[in-house]
Amino acid sequence: MDLKQLRKEIDEIDNKLLELYNKRLELVLKVGELKNSNKSPIYRPEREKEILDRLKSINRQQHGKLSDAAIEALFLELFSVSRNYELAEKVAYLGPEASFTHQAAEQKFGALGNYVPINTIRGIFREVNNSNVKFGVVPIENSFNGIVSDTISCFSDFNVKIVAEVVLNVHHVLATTCDDVKDITRIYSKDIAFGQCKNFLEDFGLDNIEQIPVESTAKAAQMAKEDPGSAAICSEVAAKLYNLPILFRNIEDNENNKTRFFIISDFENEPSGRDKTTILAKLPNRPGALVDFLLDFKAAQIDLTKIKSHIVGGVSVFFLEFNGHRKDAHIAEILEKHKKSIKFLGSYVKEADDV
């Protein structure tokens, strides 16, 4: 078969794909009409997870050429296009454009999402809580720096729900207009990024020059582009967005540096069969209160995967996560028993055990 014939067959397949995409979209719009009439949310993470798992399984059975990651990339973008046609719901993220939170948002909502950058975590919670945006994307923890305090405090203050989680591999680059690292006299970045790249900075003698913390690594790239003699520790995406040359890649100390993000909204998910639940607990101020609380979880055979103590408004609260959905009988019983002490934050499809 010659090149001309191969291209002809590819064109024919593309034509069929286009026809099928349009047919799928027609059905999705009908589903959207039913959901709107029932006031049901358009975005259903548990349904998307079900579709992806089914397609990956079929692909493996058929020995398909597509990897699991490729299937996710193709169909998550298709889901995003469908949602935008149904109801161009706004997605707020911790800006500016090209921040790691923006990348996490695109991982769930695709490149065509209706995105709104907001400069503070509290601002994102406020806009979701006030229904000015449908979704918010906020960082919750990093494998190097731990829990994000602002996010925990906002969960305590606002009545929103976690509907999904995203785990993003975090890689930093050193980007600059300088041709030689010796010409760099100051570095812009987010405060935690300096700590995540401590060994690199020491190795290249950059630990003694001025380090300027800014609100995001994307902002750092923008400022370094406009400031001769400076550099930015940022993501590769941010460097490319601001046309800032990259001098070194993967400069983070920990090659397994990951950040977990929550998608927050105003609804709750149905069980998917592979769920995780997150709660805040404010326990009575008496000896043994925490032990008694945890023993109830043990007796109910609930698999606690995380427990972190945190201070909110001068009061100690506990951030807890465990496997399962709030509608599971043994979990529902515990939540009811301790309802005066617990704030339920959400049950959602589990993407990772931990970061």
C-alpha positions as CSV (number, residue, x, y, z in Angstrom):
1,M,0.0,0.0,0.0
2,D,1.5,3.3,-1.0
3,L,1.5,6.7,0.9
4,K,-1.4,8.1,-1.1
5,Q,-3.7,5.1,-0.3
6,L,-2.7,5.2,3.4
7,R,-3.6,8.9,3.6
8,K,-6.9,8.2,1.9
9,E,-7.8,5.6,4.5
10,I,-6.8,7.9,7.3
11,D,-9.1,10.6,5.8
12,E,-12.0,8.2,5.6
13,I,-11.5,7.2,9.3
14,D,-11.3,10.9,10.3
15,N,-14.6,11.5,8.5
16,K,-16.2,8.6,10.4
17,L,-14.8,10.0,13.7
18,L,-16.3,13.4,13.0
19,E,-19.7,11.9,12.3
20,L,-19.5,9.8,15.5
21,Y,-18.3,12.8,17.6
22,N,-21.3,14.8,16.4
23,K,-23.7,11.9,17.2
24,R,-22.2,11.5,20.6
25,L,-22.6,15.3,21.3
26,E,-26.3,15.1,20.2
27,L,-26.9,12.4,22.8
28,V,-24.9,14.3,25.5
29,L,-27.0,17.4,24.9
30,K,-30.2,15.4,25.4
31,V,-28.7,14.0,28.7
32,G,-27.9,17.6,29.6
33,E,-31.5,18.7,29.0
34,L,-32.7,16.0,31.4
35,K,-30.2,16.9,34.0
36,N,-31.1,20.6,33.8
37,S,-34.8,19.8,34.2
38,N,-33.9,17.7,37.3
39,K,-31.4,20.3,38.5
40,S,-28.6,17.7,38.4
41,P,-25.0,18.7,38.0
42,I,-23.5,18.4,34.5
43,Y,-20.0,17.3,35.7
44,R,-20.2,13.8,37.2
45,P,-16.7,12.6,38.1
46,E,-17.9,9.1,39.0
47,R,-19.5,8.7,35.6
48,E,-16.4,9.8,33.7
49,K,-14.3,7.4,35.8
50,E,-16.7,4.6,34.8
51,I,-16.4,5.4,31.1
52,L,-12.6,5.6,31.2
53,D,-12.2,2.4,33.1
54,R,-14.5,0.6,30.6
55,L,-12.6,1.9,27.6
56,K,-9.2,1.1,29.1
57,S,-10.4,-2.5,29.8
58,I,-11.8,-2.9,26.3
59,N,-8.6,-1.5,24.8
60,R,-6.5,-4.0,26.8
61,Q,-8.7,-6.9,25.8
62,Q,-8.4,-5.9,22.1
63,H,-4.6,-5.3,22.4
64,G,-5.1,-1.8,21.3
65,K,-2.2,0.5,20.5
66,L,-3.4,3.3,22.8
67,S,-2.0,3.6,26.3
68,D,-4.2,4.3,29.3
69,A,-2.8,7.8,29.4
70,A,-3.6,8.4,25.8
71,I,-7.2,7.2,26.3
72,E,-7.6,9.6,29.3
73,A,-6.2,12.5,27.3
74,L,-8.5,11.9,24.3
75,F,-11.7,11.4,26.2
76,L,-11.2,13.9,29.0
77,E,-10.9,16.5,26.2
78,L,-14.0,15.1,24.6
79,F,-15.8,15.3,28.0
80,S,-14.7,18.9,28.3
81,V,-16.0,19.8,24.8
82,S,-19.4,18.2,25.7
83,R,-19.6,20.2,29.0
84,N,-18.9,23.4,27.3
85,Y,-21.7,22.8,24.8
86,E,-24.1,21.9,27.6
87,L,-23.4,24.8,29.9
88,A,-20.2,26.7,29.8
89,E,-19.7,26.4,33.5
90,K,-16.9,28.6,35.0
91,V,-13.9,26.9,36.6
92,A,-11.9,29.1,39.0
93,Y,-8.2,28.3,39.7
94,L,-5.3,29.7,41.7
95,G,-3.8,32.0,39.0
96,P,-2.3,33.3,37.0
97,E,-2.4,31.4,33.7
98,A,0.1,28.5,33.5
99,S,0.3,28.0,37.3
100,F,0.4,24.4,38.6
101,T,-3.2,24.8,39.7
102,H,-4.1,25.9,36.1
103,Q,-2.4,22.7,34.8
104,A,-4.4,20.6,37.4
105,A,-7.6,22.3,36.2
106,E,-6.9,21.4,32.6
107,Q,-6.1,17.8,33.6
108,K,-9.8,17.5,34.7
109,F,-11.6,20.0,32.5
110,G,-9.5,20.0,29.3
111,A,-7.9,22.9,27.3
112,L,-11.3,24.3,26.4
113,G,-12.6,24.9,29.9
114,N,-14.1,28.2,30.8
115,Y,-11.4,29.2,33.2
116,V,-11.2,32.1,35.7
117,P,-7.9,32.9,37.4
118,I,-8.2,34.1,41.0
119,N,-5.2,35.2,43.1
120,T,-6.1,33.7,46.4
121,I,-7.4,30.3,47.7
122,R,-10.0,32.2,49.8
123,G,-11.2,34.0,46.8
124,I,-11.8,30.7,45.0
125,F,-13.8,29.3,47.9
126,R,-15.8,32.6,48.1
127,E,-16.7,32.6,44.4
128,V,-17.8,28.9,44.5
129,N,-19.7,29.5,47.7
130,N,-21.5,32.5,46.2
131,S,-22.3,30.5,43.0
132,N,-20.4,32.9,40.8
133,V,-18.4,30.0,39.4
134,K,-19.4,26.3,39.3
135,F,-16.1,24.8,40.2
136,G,-12.9,25.7,42.0
137,V,-9.5,24.1,41.8
138,V,-7.3,24.5,45.0
139,P,-4.1,22.8,46.2
140,I,-4.5,20.7,49.3
141,E,-1.0,19.1,49.9
142,N,2.4,18.7,48.5
143,S,4.7,15.6,49.0
144,F,7.5,17.9,50.1
145,N,5.7,20.8,52.0
146,G,2.6,19.0,53.4
147,I,-0.9,20.3,53.9
148,V,-1.9,23.7,52.6
149,S,-3.1,25.6,55.6
150,D,-5.2,28.2,53.7
151,T,-7.2,25.4,52.1
152,I,-8.0,23.7,55.4
153,S,-9.1,27.0,56.9
154,C,-11.4,27.8,54.0
155,F,-13.0,24.4,54.3
156,S,-13.8,25.3,57.9
157,D,-15.3,28.7,56.8
158,F,-17.2,27.8,53.7
159,N,-19.9,25.3,52.8
160,V,-18.6,23.7,49.6
161,K,-18.0,20.1,48.7
162,I,-15.0,18.2,47.3
163,V,-16.2,16.5,44.0
164,A,-12.8,15.3,42.7
165,E,-9.1,15.2,43.3
166,V,-6.1,15.6,40.9
167,V,-2.5,14.6,41.5
168,L,0.0,16.5,39.5
169,N,3.7,15.7,39.1
170,V,5.5,18.9,39.9
171,H,8.7,19.7,37.9
172,H,10.6,23.0,38.1
173,V,12.8,24.6,35.6
174,L,15.3,27.5,35.9
175,A,14.4,30.0,33.2
176,T,16.2,33.2,32.4
177,T,17.2,35.6,29.6
178,C,20.8,35.3,30.9
179,D,23.1,33.1,28.8
180,D,25.2,32.0,31.9
181,V,24.1,31.1,35.4
182,K,26.8,33.4,36.7
183,D,25.0,36.4,35.3
184,I,21.9,35.8,37.4
185,T,21.6,38.3,40.3
186,R,18.1,37.5,41.6
187,I,15.5,34.8,41.3
188,Y,11.7,35.0,41.4
189,S,9.5,32.1,42.5
190,K,6.8,31.0,44.9
191,D,8.2,30.7,48.4
192,I,7.8,26.9,48.6
193,A,9.5,26.4,45.3
194,F,12.7,27.8,46.7
195,G,12.6,25.1,49.4
196,Q,11.8,22.4,46.8
197,C,14.9,23.3,44.8
198,K,17.4,24.0,47.7
199,N,20.0,21.5,46.6
200,F,20.1,22.8,43.0
201,L,20.5,26.4,44.2
202,E,23.4,25.4,46.5
203,D,25.1,23.3,43.8
204,F,25.2,26.3,41.4
205,G,26.0,29.0,44.0
206,L,22.5,30.5,43.6
207,D,21.6,30.2,47.3
208,N,23.4,33.4,48.2
209,I,21.7,35.7,45.7
210,E,18.5,37.6,46.2
211,Q,15.4,35.3,46.3
212,I,12.2,37.2,45.6
213,P,8.9,35.4,46.6
214,V,5.9,36.1,44.4
215,E,2.3,34.7,44.5
216,S,2.9,32.0,41.9
217,T,5.7,30.4,39.7
218,A,3.8,31.6,36.6
219,K,4.0,35.2,37.9
220,A,7.8,34.5,38.5
221,A,8.2,33.6,34.9
222,Q,6.4,36.8,33.8
223,M,8.6,39.0,36.0
224,A,11.9,37.3,35.1
225,K,11.1,37.9,31.4
226,E,10.7,41.7,32.1
227,D,13.7,41.9,34.4
228,P,17.2,41.5,32.8
229,G,19.7,39.7,35.1
230,S,17.0,37.7,36.8
231,A,15.7,34.2,36.6
232,A,12.5,32.3,37.6
233,I,12.0,28.9,39.2
234,C,8.7,27.9,37.4
235,S,7.1,25.2,35.4
236,E,8.1,24.5,31.8
237,V,4.6,25.5,30.7
238,A,5.0,29.0,32.4
239,A,8.4,29.5,30.8
240,K,7.0,28.7,27.4
241,L,4.0,30.9,27.9
242,Y,6.2,34.0,28.6
243,N,8.8,33.0,26.0
244,L,11.5,32.7,28.7
245,P,14.4,30.5,27.8
246,I,15.0,27.4,30.0
247,L,18.5,27.0,31.3
248,F,17.9,23.9,33.5
249,R,15.1,21.4,33.7
250,N,13.9,19.2,36.6
251,I,15.7,21.1,39.3
252,E,13.6,20.0,42.2
253,D,15.3,18.1,45.0
254,N,12.7,15.3,45.0
255,E,12.0,13.7,41.6
256,N,8.7,12.3,43.1
257,N,7.5,15.9,43.9
258,K,3.7,15.8,43.6
259,T,0.9,18.1,44.5
260,R,-2.7,17.1,45.2
261,F,-5.5,19.4,44.3
262,F,-9.3,19.3,45.1
263,I,-12.1,20.2,42.7
264,I,-14.7,22.0,44.8
265,S,-18.4,22.7,43.9
266,D,-21.9,22.8,45.3
267,F,-23.0,19.2,44.8
268,E,-22.2,15.7,46.1
269,N,-21.2,12.6,44.0
270,E,-22.9,9.3,43.8
271,P,-20.8,6.2,44.8
272,S,-18.4,5.0,42.1
273,G,-17.1,1.8,43.9
274,R,-13.7,3.3,44.3
275,D,-14.2,6.4,46.5
276,K,-12.5,8.4,49.2
277,T,-14.1,10.5,51.8
278,T,-12.7,13.7,53.5
279,I,-13.9,15.2,56.7
280,L,-13.0,17.8,59.3
281,A,-13.4,16.9,62.9
282,K,-13.6,19.3,65.9
283,L,-13.6,17.0,69.0
284,P,-14.8,17.8,72.5
285,N,-12.1,19.2,74.8
286,R,-11.8,16.2,77.1
287,P,-9.2,13.5,77.8
288,G,-9.4,10.6,75.4
289,A,-11.8,12.3,72.9
290,L,-9.5,11.6,69.9
291,V,-8.8,8.0,71.0
292,D,-12.6,7.2,71.4
293,F,-13.3,8.8,68.0
294,L,-10.6,6.8,66.2
295,L,-11.7,3.5,68.0
296,D,-15.2,3.9,66.6
297,F,-13.6,4.0,63.1
298,K,-11.6,0.9,63.9
299,A,-14.6,-0.9,65.2
300,A,-16.5,-0.1,61.9
301,Q,-13.5,-1.3,59.9
302,I,-13.1,2.1,58.2
303,D,-9.7,2.4,56.6
304,L,-8.3,5.7,57.7
305,T,-5.7,6.8,55.2
306,K,-4.8,10.3,56.6
307,I,-5.2,12.2,59.8
308,K,-3.6,15.7,60.3
309,S,-4.0,18.1,63.1
310,H,-4.6,21.8,62.2
311,I,-5.3,25.0,64.0
312,V,-8.2,27.1,62.6
313,G,-9.1,30.3,64.5
314,G,-7.1,29.1,67.5
315,V,-9.0,25.8,67.7
316,S,-7.5,22.4,66.9
317,V,-9.3,20.5,64.1
318,F,-8.5,17.2,62.5
319,F,-8.3,16.6,58.7
320,L,-9.2,13.0,58.1
321,E,-9.5,10.8,54.9
322,F,-10.6,7.3,54.5
323,N,-11.6,4.8,51.8
324,G,-15.3,4.6,50.9
325,H,-18.4,6.8,50.3
326,R,-20.6,8.5,52.8
327,K,-23.5,6.4,51.6
328,D,-21.8,3.2,52.5
329,A,-23.7,1.8,55.4
330,H,-20.8,1.5,57.9
331,I,-19.6,5.0,57.1
332,A,-23.0,6.6,57.2
333,E,-23.5,5.1,60.7
334,I,-20.2,6.7,62.0
335,L,-20.9,10.1,60.4
336,E,-24.4,10.1,62.0
337,K,-23.0,9.1,65.4
338,H,-20.4,11.9,65.4
339,K,-22.4,14.5,63.4
340,K,-21.9,17.2,66.0
341,S,-18.2,16.9,65.7
342,I,-17.8,16.3,61.9
343,K,-18.0,18.5,58.9
344,F,-18.4,16.4,55.8
345,L,-16.3,17.7,53.0
346,G,-16.9,15.2,50.2
347,S,-16.9,11.7,48.8
348,Y,-15.2,11.4,45.4
349,V,-13.4,9.1,43.1
350,K,-10.0,8.2,44.5
351,E,-7.1,9.1,42.2
352,A,-4.3,8.2,44.5
353,D,-3.7,6.8,48.0
354,D,-1.4,9.6,49.0
355,V,1.3,12.0,47.6
